[in-house]
Amino acid sequence: MKLTAKQKAAFGIGAVGKDMVYALSSSYIMYYYQDIIGLSASFVGLILMIARVFDAVNDPFMGILVAKTRTKWGRFRPWLVSGTVLNALVLYAMFTAPDLKGGALMAFFSVIYILWGVTYTMMDIPYWSMIPAITSTPADTENLSVIGRTCAGVGAALIAMGTVLLVDKLGGGNERAGFSRVAMIVAVIFVVTEIICAASVRERENTSLQTASVKEMFQALFRNDQAMVVVLAIVLINSALYITSNLVIYFFKYDMGGADWTVNYTLFSTVGGGCQILGMMIVYPLLRRKLTNTAVFKCAIGAAVTGYAVLLLICFAGLAGSLPVLFIPGVLIFAANGILSVLTTVFLSNSVDYGEIKTGHREESVIFSMQTFVVKLASGVSVFIAGLGINLIGLVGNSEETGPVVEQSRETLLGLRLLMTIGPIVLLICAILFFIFRFRLTDKVVQENARKLAEKR
């Protein structure tokens, strides 16, 4: 069954809303609860790590639950819709913290963030699991992965471009009120986009295979060594990105500073978001015409590492206050991340075919539950590192709802710059080394696997 333009568009629309929600949470949860609400940065990071441990148990079982679902609407759509509605409600509550103090506030944050993770899992696993279930060839899989990741990049870019200015405008200078109103808008967009996706995208009839037991499914998953390689690569790459995305707002507010820091931050985020989308839509397809996917992956990692190294040099050269100069490493980092986000999804989809050939079970939901888990794990690890780093360098946040920006020491600003660059470089180097030595799903192998499965069916 050939995918229609309507189905492709609906799948992409779903990605826009889904990643608007994720970007709002992953990029601003630390800033909201530490800088605005007044919780300790290390406590916020610790709770995020605990939530990720909980997801370690919850996500794979959610994948199994989806795989075992049998309804007249298919396996994926019931979970997609119900998870979306619940997550939208929790998102709004998470960015509308009640006027609590001390232990009560800490308890509220702990519970609401874990609920956010659970409800996001309910819709994210079914969404990405649909790719190998509604496509039948490697070309279709790659095409839909590009569409999904490109549109997800659009959603993330919209949040990066508009959040800080919208918070200021809708809150009338009160960031706490502004975040609440922005969260409400994002939640409504989220529900509408996922309903459009669920109404238009349906899985192929012959993908509803006999589901193994829980034990057999986990055995099949961990025997899929290539899925595990991709999973680790996703953890390392996303951890590098999220460390930067969590700290960059502090960089513009306290390091670059000035009354117009929100404008500079928005301009930088807009350029970065645009480059990420261009990386997905234009740079990746252009490179793909001449290079294999594995070669493109290596090039993208190299570009990202170069970007972080250039950013570090700019800081030591005393040019960190120049926005045009900061665009240079920003372009490299964000464009590379756009390419990598497409490729890791393509690689994970290809590992589904590989796993079916190797184990005899086709486990889309279980494998893609690992993607949901590791992306959230990367977010938790990076925010935990950022939170500890913020405390160690002695950064003092603005816990008052209004008032002047707190001035930071030179040592604090130097520590902030190092946190934003050295950590991501180390993580990306680890990712490429592991990938070179362990990844085996080359273009030739993927085509051969598709041929074997076509003959089998």
C-alpha positions as CSV (number, residue, x, y, z in Angstrom):
1,M,0.0,0.0,0.0
2,K,1.5,3.3,-1.1
3,L,1.5,6.2,1.3
4,T,-0.7,9.1,0.2
5,A,0.3,12.8,0.4
6,K,-2.5,13.2,2.9
7,Q,-1.1,10.5,5.2
8,K,2.4,11.9,4.9
9,A,1.2,15.4,5.8
10,A,-0.9,14.2,8.7
11,F,2.1,12.3,10.1
12,G,4.2,15.4,9.8
13,I,1.5,17.6,11.5
14,G,1.5,15.1,14.4
15,A,5.2,15.5,14.8
16,V,5.0,19.3,14.9
17,G,2.6,19.3,17.9
18,K,4.3,16.4,19.7
19,D,7.7,18.0,19.6
20,M,6.4,21.4,20.6
21,V,5.4,19.8,23.9
22,Y,8.6,17.9,24.3
23,A,10.8,21.0,23.5
24,L,8.9,23.1,26.0
25,S,9.5,20.6,28.7
26,S,13.1,19.6,27.9
27,S,14.4,23.1,27.2
28,Y,12.6,25.1,29.9
29,I,11.7,22.8,32.8
30,M,15.0,23.6,34.6
31,Y,14.8,27.3,34.0
32,Y,11.1,27.5,35.1
33,Y,11.5,25.6,38.4
34,Q,15.0,26.8,39.3
35,D,15.2,30.4,38.0
36,I,11.5,31.4,38.3
37,I,10.0,29.1,41.0
38,G,13.1,28.9,43.2
39,L,13.8,25.2,43.6
40,S,17.4,24.1,43.8
41,A,18.9,23.2,40.4
42,S,20.4,20.0,41.8
43,F,17.1,19.0,43.2
44,V,15.3,19.6,39.9
45,G,18.0,17.6,38.1
46,L,17.8,14.7,40.6
47,I,14.0,14.4,40.2
48,L,14.5,14.3,36.4
49,M,16.9,11.5,36.8
50,I,14.6,9.6,39.1
51,A,11.8,10.1,36.6
52,R,14.0,8.6,33.9
53,V,14.7,5.5,36.1
54,F,10.9,5.1,36.4
55,D,10.6,5.4,32.6
56,A,13.2,2.6,32.3
57,V,10.6,0.3,33.7
58,N,7.5,2.0,32.2
59,D,8.5,2.6,28.6
60,P,9.3,-1.0,27.4
61,F,6.1,-2.2,29.1
62,M,4.2,0.5,27.3
63,G,5.7,-0.7,24.1
64,I,4.6,-4.3,24.9
65,L,1.1,-3.0,25.8
66,V,0.8,-1.2,22.5
67,A,2.1,-4.3,20.6
68,K,-0.6,-6.4,22.3
69,T,-3.4,-4.0,21.6
70,R,-6.1,-5.1,19.2
71,T,-9.0,-2.7,18.4
72,K,-11.0,-1.8,15.3
73,W,-8.9,1.4,15.2
74,G,-5.7,-0.5,15.1
75,R,-2.9,-0.8,17.7
76,F,-1.6,2.7,17.7
77,R,-4.3,5.3,17.4
78,P,-6.2,4.6,20.6
79,W,-3.0,5.2,22.6
80,L,-2.0,8.2,20.5
81,V,-5.2,10.1,21.2
82,S,-5.7,9.2,24.9
83,G,-2.0,9.8,25.7
84,T,-2.1,13.2,23.9
85,V,-5.2,14.5,25.9
86,L,-3.7,13.4,29.2
87,N,-0.3,14.8,28.5
88,A,-1.7,18.1,27.4
89,L,-3.5,18.5,30.7
90,V,-0.4,17.5,32.7
91,L,1.8,19.9,30.7
92,Y,-0.4,22.9,31.6
93,A,-0.4,21.9,35.3
94,M,3.4,21.5,35.2
95,F,4.0,25.0,34.0
96,T,1.3,26.4,36.3
97,A,2.9,25.6,39.6
98,P,0.7,26.4,42.6
99,D,1.9,28.9,45.3
100,L,3.6,26.4,47.5
101,K,6.8,26.5,49.5
102,G,9.5,24.0,50.7
103,G,8.6,20.4,50.8
104,A,5.1,20.9,49.4
105,L,6.5,22.5,46.2
106,M,9.2,19.8,45.9
107,A,6.5,17.1,46.2
108,F,4.3,18.8,43.6
109,F,7.2,19.0,41.1
110,S,8.2,15.4,41.7
111,V,4.7,14.0,41.1
112,I,3.7,16.2,38.2
113,Y,7.0,15.6,36.2
114,I,6.7,11.8,36.6
115,L,3.1,12.0,35.4
116,W,4.2,14.1,32.4
117,G,6.7,11.4,31.5
118,V,4.2,8.6,31.8
119,T,1.5,10.3,29.7
120,Y,4.1,11.4,27.0
121,T,5.2,7.8,26.7
122,M,1.6,6.8,26.0
123,M,1.5,8.8,22.8
124,D,5.1,8.9,21.7
125,I,5.7,5.2,21.4
126,P,2.6,4.6,19.2
127,Y,3.6,7.6,17.0
128,W,7.0,6.4,16.0
129,S,6.0,2.7,16.0
130,M,3.7,3.5,13.1
131,I,6.6,4.1,10.7
132,P,7.6,0.5,10.0
133,A,3.9,-0.5,10.4
134,I,2.6,1.8,7.6
135,T,5.6,1.6,5.2
136,S,6.7,-1.4,3.2
137,T,10.1,-0.5,1.7
138,P,13.4,1.0,2.9
139,A,12.7,4.1,0.7
140,D,9.3,4.7,2.3
141,T,10.7,4.2,5.7
142,E,13.5,6.7,5.1
143,N,11.1,9.2,3.5
144,L,8.6,9.0,6.4
145,S,11.4,9.2,8.9
146,V,12.6,12.4,7.2
147,I,9.1,13.9,7.2
148,G,8.6,13.0,10.9
149,R,11.9,14.3,12.0
150,T,11.8,17.4,9.9
151,C,8.3,18.3,11.2
152,A,9.4,17.5,14.7
153,G,12.3,19.9,14.1
154,V,9.7,22.5,13.1
155,G,7.8,22.0,16.3
156,A,11.0,22.3,18.4
157,A,12.0,25.4,16.4
158,L,8.7,27.1,17.0
159,I,9.2,26.7,20.8
160,A,12.8,27.9,20.6
161,M,11.8,30.9,18.5
162,G,8.8,32.1,20.3
163,T,8.7,30.9,23.9
164,V,10.8,33.6,25.7
165,L,9.2,36.5,23.8
166,L,5.7,35.1,24.2
167,V,6.3,34.5,27.9
168,D,7.3,38.1,28.3
169,K,4.4,39.4,26.3
170,L,1.6,37.2,27.6
171,G,2.8,37.5,31.2
172,G,3.2,41.3,31.0
173,G,6.8,40.9,32.4
174,N,5.8,38.2,34.8
175,E,7.6,35.0,33.6
176,R,5.6,32.8,35.9
177,A,2.2,33.9,34.5
178,G,3.7,33.9,31.0
179,F,4.8,30.3,31.1
180,S,1.4,29.2,32.2
181,R,-0.3,30.9,29.3
182,V,2.2,29.6,26.8
183,A,1.8,26.1,28.1
184,M,-2.0,26.3,27.6
185,I,-1.5,27.4,24.0
186,V,0.9,24.6,23.3
187,A,-1.3,22.0,24.9
188,V,-4.3,23.0,22.7
189,I,-2.1,22.9,19.5
190,F,-0.8,19.5,20.6
191,V,-4.3,17.9,20.9
192,V,-5.5,19.3,17.6
193,T,-2.4,18.1,15.7
194,E,-2.5,14.5,17.1
195,I,-6.2,14.2,16.3
196,I,-5.4,15.1,12.7
197,C,-2.7,12.5,12.6
198,A,-4.7,9.7,14.2
199,A,-7.7,10.4,11.8
200,S,-5.5,10.1,8.7
201,V,-2.8,7.5,9.3
202,R,-3.5,3.8,9.5
203,E,-1.3,0.8,9.7
204,R,-1.1,-1.8,7.0
205,E,-3.3,-4.8,7.7
206,N,-0.6,-7.4,7.4
207,T,1.5,-5.8,10.2
208,S,-0.6,-7.3,13.0
209,L,1.6,-10.3,13.7
210,Q,1.3,-12.8,16.5
211,T,2.7,-11.2,19.6
212,A,5.2,-13.1,21.8
213,S,5.2,-13.3,25.5
214,V,6.7,-10.5,27.6
215,K,9.8,-12.6,28.3
216,E,10.2,-13.5,24.6
217,M,9.8,-9.9,23.5
218,F,12.5,-8.7,25.8
219,Q,14.8,-11.5,24.7
220,A,14.1,-10.5,21.1
221,L,14.8,-6.9,21.9
222,F,18.2,-7.5,23.6
223,R,19.2,-10.0,20.9
224,N,18.8,-7.1,18.4
225,D,22.3,-5.8,18.8
226,Q,21.9,-3.1,16.1
227,A,18.9,-1.6,17.9
228,M,21.0,-1.4,21.0
229,V,23.8,0.3,19.1
230,V,21.4,2.9,17.8
231,V,19.8,3.4,21.2
232,L,23.2,4.2,22.8
233,A,24.0,6.6,20.0
234,I,20.7,8.4,20.6
235,V,21.5,8.7,24.3
236,L,24.9,10.2,23.7
237,I,23.9,12.6,20.9
238,N,20.8,13.8,22.6
239,S,22.6,14.3,25.9
240,A,25.1,16.6,24.2
241,L,22.3,18.6,22.6
242,Y,20.2,18.9,25.8
243,I,23.1,20.0,27.9
244,T,23.4,23.0,25.5
245,S,19.7,23.7,25.2
246,N,19.3,23.8,29.0
247,L,22.2,26.1,29.5
248,V,22.0,28.5,26.5
249,I,19.2,30.5,28.1
250,Y,21.4,31.1,31.1
251,F,24.2,32.1,28.8
252,F,22.1,34.8,27.1
253,K,20.5,36.0,30.3
254,Y,23.5,36.2,32.5
255,D,26.6,36.2,30.3
256,M,25.6,38.2,27.2
257,G,23.1,40.0,29.4
258,G,21.6,43.4,28.6
259,A,18.0,44.6,28.6
260,D,17.4,43.0,25.2
261,W,18.8,39.5,26.1
262,T,15.4,38.0,25.3
263,V,15.6,39.4,21.7
264,N,19.2,38.0,21.3
265,Y,18.2,34.6,22.6
266,T,15.2,34.5,20.3
267,L,17.2,35.5,17.3
268,F,19.9,32.8,18.1
269,S,17.2,30.2,18.6
270,T,15.4,31.2,15.4
271,V,18.6,30.8,13.4
272,G,19.4,27.6,15.1
273,G,15.9,26.2,14.6
274,G,16.0,27.2,10.9
275,C,19.4,25.5,10.5
276,Q,18.1,22.3,12.1
277,I,15.1,22.2,9.7
278,L,17.4,22.9,6.7
279,G,19.7,20.1,7.9
280,M,16.8,17.7,7.8
281,M,15.1,18.9,4.6
282,I,17.9,20.1,2.4
283,V,21.4,19.2,3.7
284,Y,20.6,15.5,4.5
285,P,18.9,14.8,1.1
286,L,21.8,16.5,-0.7
287,L,24.4,14.5,1.1
288,R,22.3,11.3,0.7
289,R,22.6,11.6,-3.1
290,K,26.4,11.1,-2.9
291,L,27.0,9.3,0.4
292,T,25.7,6.3,2.4
293,N,23.8,6.9,5.5
294,T,26.7,5.8,7.7
295,A,29.0,8.3,5.9
296,V,26.5,11.1,6.4
297,F,26.3,10.2,10.1
298,K,30.1,10.6,10.5
299,C,30.0,13.9,8.7
300,A,27.3,15.2,10.9
301,I,29.1,14.2,14.1
302,G,32.2,15.9,12.8
303,A,30.3,19.1,12.1
304,A,28.8,19.2,15.6
305,V,32.1,18.6,17.3
306,T,33.6,21.4,15.2
307,G,30.8,23.7,16.2
308,Y,31.3,23.2,19.9
309,A,35.1,23.6,19.5
310,V,34.6,26.9,17.6
311,L,32.2,28.1,20.3
312,L,34.8,27.4,23.0
313,L,37.4,29.3,21.0
314,I,35.0,32.2,20.6
315,C,34.5,32.4,24.3
316,F,38.3,32.3,25.1
317,A,38.8,35.0,22.4
318,G,36.4,37.4,24.2
319,L,33.9,37.4,21.4
320,A,31.0,35.7,23.3
321,G,29.1,39.0,23.4
322,S,28.9,39.2,19.6
323,L,25.6,37.6,18.3
324,P,26.8,37.4,14.6
325,V,29.9,35.5,15.7
326,L,27.9,33.1,17.8
327,F,25.8,32.2,14.7
328,I,28.9,30.4,13.2
329,P,29.1,27.6,15.7
330,G,25.3,27.7,16.1
331,V,24.7,26.9,12.4
332,L,27.1,23.9,12.6
333,I,25.7,22.5,15.7
334,F,22.0,22.8,14.9
335,A,22.3,21.7,11.3
336,A,24.2,18.6,12.4
337,N,21.6,17.8,15.0
338,G,18.9,18.0,12.4
339,I,20.7,15.5,10.2
340,L,21.4,13.2,13.2
341,S,17.8,13.2,14.4
342,V,16.7,11.9,10.9
343,L,19.4,9.3,10.7
344,T,18.9,7.8,14.2
345,T,15.2,7.3,13.4
346,V,16.1,5.7,10.0
347,F,18.6,3.4,11.7
348,L,16.1,2.4,14.4
349,S,13.4,1.7,11.8
350,N,15.9,-0.5,9.8
351,S,16.7,-2.4,13.0
352,V,13.1,-3.6,13.1
353,D,13.6,-5.6,9.9
354,Y,17.0,-6.7,11.1
355,G,15.5,-7.9,14.4
356,E,12.7,-9.8,12.6
357,I,15.2,-11.7,10.4
358,K,17.4,-12.5,13.4
359,T,14.8,-13.4,16.0
360,G,11.6,-14.2,14.1
361,H,9.6,-11.5,15.9
362,R,8.7,-8.0,14.5
363,E,8.8,-5.7,17.5
364,E,8.1,-2.1,16.3
365,S,6.5,-0.9,19.5
366,V,9.1,-2.5,21.8
367,I,12.1,-1.1,19.8
368,F,10.5,2.3,19.5
369,S,9.7,2.3,23.2
370,M,13.4,2.3,23.7
371,Q,13.7,5.4,21.5
372,T,11.2,7.2,23.8
373,F,13.0,6.0,26.9
374,V,16.5,6.9,25.8
375,V,15.5,10.3,24.5
376,K,13.9,11.1,27.9
377,L,16.9,9.4,29.6
378,A,19.2,11.8,27.7
379,S,17.1,14.7,28.7
380,G,17.2,13.6,32.4
381,V,20.9,13.0,32.3
382,S,21.7,16.3,30.7
383,V,19.4,18.3,33.0
384,F,20.9,16.5,36.0
385,I,24.4,17.5,34.7
386,A,23.3,21.0,34.0
387,G,21.6,21.3,37.5
388,L,24.8,20.1,39.3
389,G,26.9,22.3,37.1
390,I,24.8,25.4,37.9
391,N,25.2,24.8,41.6
392,L,28.9,24.0,41.3
393,I,29.7,27.2,39.4
394,G,27.6,29.2,41.9
395,L,25.0,30.7,39.5
396,V,22.4,32.7,41.4
397,G,19.0,32.7,39.7
398,N,16.2,35.3,39.6
399,S,13.7,33.7,41.9
400,E,11.7,36.9,42.1
401,E,8.9,37.2,39.5
402,T,10.1,40.7,38.4
403,G,13.2,42.8,39.0
404,P,16.7,43.2,37.6
405,V,18.8,40.3,36.3
406,V,21.3,39.1,39.0
407,E,24.9,39.8,38.1
408,Q,27.2,36.7,38.1
409,S,30.9,36.4,38.9
410,R,33.6,36.0,36.2
411,E,34.3,32.5,37.6
412,T,30.6,31.5,37.2
413,L,30.4,32.8,33.6
414,L,33.6,30.9,32.7
415,G,32.2,27.7,34.3
416,L,29.0,28.2,32.3
417,R,30.9,28.4,29.0
418,L,32.9,25.3,29.8
419,L,29.8,23.3,30.7
420,M,28.2,24.2,27.4
421,T,31.1,23.0,25.3
422,I,33.4,20.4,26.8
423,G,30.7,18.0,27.9
424,P,28.9,17.8,24.5
425,I,32.3,17.3,22.7
426,V,33.2,14.3,24.9
427,L,29.7,12.8,24.4
428,L,29.8,13.1,20.7
429,I,33.3,11.7,20.4
430,C,32.1,8.6,22.4
431,A,29.1,8.3,20.1
432,I,31.1,8.2,16.9
433,L,33.7,5.8,18.2
434,F,31.0,3.3,19.4
435,F,29.2,3.7,16.1
436,I,32.3,3.0,14.0
437,F,33.1,-0.2,15.8
438,R,29.6,-1.7,16.4
439,F,27.1,-0.5,13.7
440,R,26.5,-2.9,10.9
441,L,23.3,-1.8,9.1
442,T,24.8,-0.3,6.0
443,D,22.7,0.6,3.0
444,K,23.6,-2.7,1.3
445,V,22.6,-4.7,4.4
446,V,19.3,-2.8,4.7
447,Q,18.3,-3.5,1.1
448,E,19.2,-7.2,1.5
449,N,17.0,-7.4,4.6
450,A,14.1,-5.8,2.8
451,R,14.4,-8.3,0.0
452,K,14.5,-11.3,2.4
453,L,11.3,-10.1,4.2
454,A,9.5,-9.4,0.9
455,E,10.2,-13.0,-0.2
456,K,9.1,-14.4,3.2
457,R,5.8,-12.6,3.1
